[in-house]
């Protein structure tokens, strides 16, 4: 999730859950049967959680994680990335992956959306918001997603499991070979050094795409499932299982981080304390990493860093735990949607209106960054509440009016134009 010095929001494509044919601005509106309101709700929750980590302190005075830091740090941006993958799958055939000319048309549309998302990200990266804007990284993920469109659910989910380990290993190999990142957020100025920019986006930045591809693969795999028809028992098992796996990974990782052999290995590149100090090395390590590692482990450190669990560590435990929590949140939101629909159209409509900002997260995230510019991160709970209320109200107004968010509308029109350029 985005944190102070970080940011995260997956850009909204065509209304999440819309069928590929539903390209009009009023398609799948308020509580319509074809729309996956639960996905919008999950995106809204991720957006609000990300905003909380920007505006409310993620650490207590003693250096330990605050409640916001403990529950949300590292999870919201991961959830957005997973949901971006879900959206890509929904835009490219749902349960039937687009192939041949259909693949070419879908890829053209996704590349057009990536262009919009990346351009917005570069502009926002030049603002003095204190947020490491993630949108350019998401644009790169969209480009990679266009290449993955023909793959089915089983292949995508299998690749996601493999990439939980392979991605961090590749980072560990590549990072020492590349220059350190120059800034928290890519901006228009970064275009002057395209090689350095590409290295930051893929490997050395706050959100290294080489590792974050695992989130996209997981999301696309989930999106290839028939989410509207999954049995309630399956969704419930996914929600509970996600929590269990996240808790288990966290417990195991923290146990490994207390082992003397691991502490000795990590101590070669981190000040974990000496024998005479009051704070034991294991506790010192937790204080150093619990509030986040800014996308990287030490480049001159031991391979034991791949065992560390911390927000934005880009390690196997970090990826596994946040992927599991993302599955849990999405499954719970889909269950809530199912319950609302079972209770009747009025409740489904109310849930769709409440979740409206989740269908316009590119616009909402942009507004959040602009509002935070000049005020600085860490403004407090009141600032978060004010921004959250504003975004929820604006999102509800868009849904009631049958409109997309302004940036989503631009992306949709460019995507439609790009698809029309593909013959056949």
N, C-alpha and C positions, 0 to 999 in steps of 0.2 A: 504494500500500500504506500501511497505517498506519505512522506513525513516531512518534518521541518528539514529543509534542504533537499526534499524529495517532492515528487508529485506523481499522481497517477490517475488516469481516467481513460477508459477505453472509449474511443470515439463511436458515436452511434451511427449505424448505417441506416438503411431502410428500417422502418419500425421493427424492433426486435420481435421475431416470431412471425413476421409476415411471410406469406408464401412468396416464392420468387416472382410470381406474376403480379404481385400486389405492389406495383410501382407508383401508383398515384399518391398524392399527398394526403388523401383522405382514406387510404386503404387500411383495413383492419383497425378501425378506430374503436372508440371506447368500449372495452369489454367484449369485442367481437370474438366469435368462436374460433377463428383462425389464428388469433394473436396469443402469444405466450406472455401473459401479463406477469407471470412469475419471474421471467428473465428481466423484464423492466424493473420489477421490485428489487431483484438482486443487484442490479446496476445502481439503483437509487441508494441502497444500503451501502454499497461500496463507495459511492461518491460522497455520502455524508460522513462515512468513517475516515476517508482520506482527508476531507476538510477538517475533521477533528484533530488529526495528527499534525496538520499545518497550524491550526489556530490555538490548540490547547497543548500544554507541555506534555511531552512523552516521557519525561524523567522527573523523579522527585528530587528534593534538595540533596539527598544522600547518594544520588547517582543511580538508584534503582528505578526500574520502569514504573511510570504512573499507571493508573487504570487504563487510560487511553493508549499508552504505549504498549502495555501488556496485551490488550485485546485486539488492537487494530494495527500496530506497526508491522509492516511486512505482509499483511493479509489483504488489504483493500486493493492495492495495485495488482497483486497476484490475481485476485478475483476479477478485476477488470480485464486482465489479459486472457484469463480463461473465457470470460464472456465475449471478448472480441473473437476468440476462436469459434464459439457457438454461433455468433452472428455471421461469420464467414461461411460456416456450413449451411446456415439457413438461406444465405444469399446465393448459394451455388448448388441447389438441388435437394437440400434437406437430406432425406434418407437415400436418395439416388444421386450419387456424385455426378457432376457434369463432366462429360468427356467429349473429345472431338471438337467440333465447332462450338458446342455449348460451353465447353471448357474455355475456349478462346474468348467467347463473349463474357463469361463470368470473370475471367482473369482481367480483361480490359476494364470492366467495371470496378473491380477491386483495386487495380492500379490507379484509377482515377480517384477513388476514395483515399488511397494512400497519399496521393499528391496533395489533396486538400488538408488531410490531417497533418502531414509533414510541414506544409506551409504555415498552418496555424501554429504548430509547435515552434517553428523557428522564430516567428514573430513574438510569441509569448516568452521564449527563452531570452529575448533581449530586454525584458522588463525587469525592474528591480523588485521582484516579488518575494525573494528568498526561497522560492520553490524550485526544485530540480524538475523541470517540465519533462514529462515522459512521452509526449505525443510523437516526437520524431522517431523514437524507438518503436512505438506502435505502428508507425507508417512502414518501417522496415519489416515488422512482423506481418503486416498486410501483404507486402510484396512476396515474402516467403509463403504466406498462406495461399496466394494465387497459384504457386507451383504445386501445392498440396491438394488442390481442389479435387482431382480425380480419385483420391484415396478414400476407402471406406472406413467405417467405424473401427473395426477390429485392427486394421493396420495402423490407424492413427493412434488408438489407445495403446497399442503395443509399442509404437515408437515413443510415445510420451513416457512410458515406464523406462525404456532404455535411456532416454535423454536426461532423466533425472540424475543419472550417474555420468553419462558421456559428456553432457554439456559442461558441468563443473570441471571435469578432467581436462577438457579442451581449454577452458579458461586458465587453468593452472599451468598448462604448457605454453599458451600463447602470451599471457600477460607479461612475463619477463622480457619477451622479444619486442615489445611495443613501447612507445613513449607513454608517460603518465598522462592522464586526462588533464585538459587545460581549464575546464570549467564544469560547473554542475549541470548546466543546461545548454544544449546546442542552440545556436542563434544564427541569424543571417550572417553575422561576421564569420561564423565557422565555415561558411562556404568557401572562404578564401584558402582554406587548407583541407581540401576534400579527403585526402588520405588520412589525415589525423582525425577528421570527423567520422569517417567510416570506422576507424579503429576504436574510437570512443563508443560509437553506437553498438558495435558488435562485441567488443571485448572489455575495454577499460573504463566504461562509463558507469553511471549509477545503476543503469538497467541494462546489463549486457545481453544483447539479443541471443548470443550463442547459448546462454543458459536459459533465457526466458522463452526460447522456442518450446520448451517443455510445456509451458502454460498454454501456448497456442495449440499444440498438438492435442492436449487433453480437451480443450474447449471444442476444437473441430470434431474430435471423436465423439464427444457428448452430443454435439449438434447434429451428427449423422444418425443418432438414435431417434426414434419416433417419440419425442418428449411428450406430446399431447396424449399419447395412448399408452405410455408406460404404466404398468400396474401400480396402484397405490402402495402395495407392499414393497415394490422395488424402490420407489422413491423414499419410503420410510427407512428402508435398509441403507440406502445411500446416505441419507441425512445422519443416521446414527453411526454408520460405519465411518463416515468422514470424520466425525468427532473422535471416534475411538482411534482411528489411525493417526490423526494429528496429535492426540494425547500420547499415544504409544511412541511415536517418533520423537516427540519432545522429551519424554522420560528417558528413552534410550540415549539420545544425544547428550542430555545433561549428565547422565551417568558416565558416558565416555569422557566427557569434558572434565570429570573429577579424577580420572585415572592418572596416577603419577607419571606413567610413561607418556601419556598424551600431553600433560602439563609441561614435562621436560622438553618435549619436541616443540611445543608452541612457545616456550620461553625463550627460544633462540631468536624470535622476531617480535616479541611483545613483552613489555615490562610487567611481568606477573608477580613481582615481589620477591624478596629474599627471605631467608629463614628467620631473621630477627624481626621482621616487620609484623605489625599487628594483624593486617589483613592476609589470610592464607591465600596461596596462589590460585586455588580453585575459585574462591570468591572474587578475587581480583579479576580473573578472566571473565566471570559473569558480569561484573561491573563494566568492563571494557566493551563487551559485545552486546549486552542485552538490549540496549537502545538503538542498535543498528550498526551495520558495517559499511554503509554507503556503496553497496554493490560489489565490494571487493574484499578479499582476504589479502594479507601482506604478500607482495610479489616476491620477496626474498625469504618467505617463510617455509615451514615444513609442509609436507603433504598432509600432515595431521590436521591442518586447517580445514580440510574437506570434511572433517567430523564435527565441526563446530556448528551449532544452531544459533542463528541470530537473524534479526530482520535484515533483509537485503544482503545476506552473506553470499548468495548465489552458490551455496553448497548443496550436496544431496539432501541433508536433513532439512535445510531451509526450503528447498523446492518441494520435497515430499510432504512436509507439514502444511505448507500453504496451499498446495494442490488439494490435499485432503480437506482442509477447511473450506476451500472454494466449492468443492463438491457438496459438502454439508449445507452450506448456505443456499446454493442453487436448488438443491433438492427440497429443502425446507420451504423455499419461496414457491416452488412449483406445487408443493402440497397445499400451501395456503391458497394459491390460486384455485386449485381443484376444490377445496372446501368452499371457497367463495362462490364458484360456479354452481356447486351442488345446492347452495343455499338460495340461489335465484339470481336473475339478471341484475336487480338493483345493487346487490352486494358486489357482484363482479364489476359492475360499472364504477362503483365507489372505489374499489381497489385499483382499477385502471386509472382513475383520475388521481388518486393519491400517489401512484407510481409514475405519473407522467414525466417527471424530470429524468427518470431512468431511461426514457426513450429519446432523450435529448442531452446525453451526457457530454458530447463534444461542446455544445453551446454552454451547458452548465459549468463544465470544468473551466472553459475559457472565461466565463463571467467571474468565477471564483478567483482565478489567478489575477484578473484585472482588479477586482475589489481588494485583494490582498496587497497589491502593489502600492508601495509608499507607506503602508501601515506596518509591514513586517509580519513574519510568522510569530506565533506565540501570543496573539492578541487576546486570547482568553475565551472562556466558554460563552460569554455573552456575544462576542463577535461570531462565533460558530453558530449559535442559535439564530442570530439575525440573518446570516447568509443561508442557513439551511431553510428557514421559513421562506425567504425570498425565492429560492430555487424550487421548492415544493409548490408554491403558489403559481409561479410562472409555468412550471411543468403541467399543473392541473389546467391552467388556462389554455395551453397549447392543445391538450387532449380534448377539452370541451369544444374548442374551435375547429377540431379536426385538422390541425396543422402540425408540420414538423418543426423542430427547432430551426433557427435561421441557418446555422452552419450545416446541419443535417440536410436541409433543403438544397443548399448549394452542392454538397457532395452527391446527393441523389441525382440531381440534374446532370452533373458532369459524368457520373457513372452511366446514366442512361445514354448520353451522347457517345461515350466511349464504346459501349456495347453495340450501338448502331453502326459504328465504323467497321466492325468485323463482318465480312461478307457471309451470306448464307443464313 
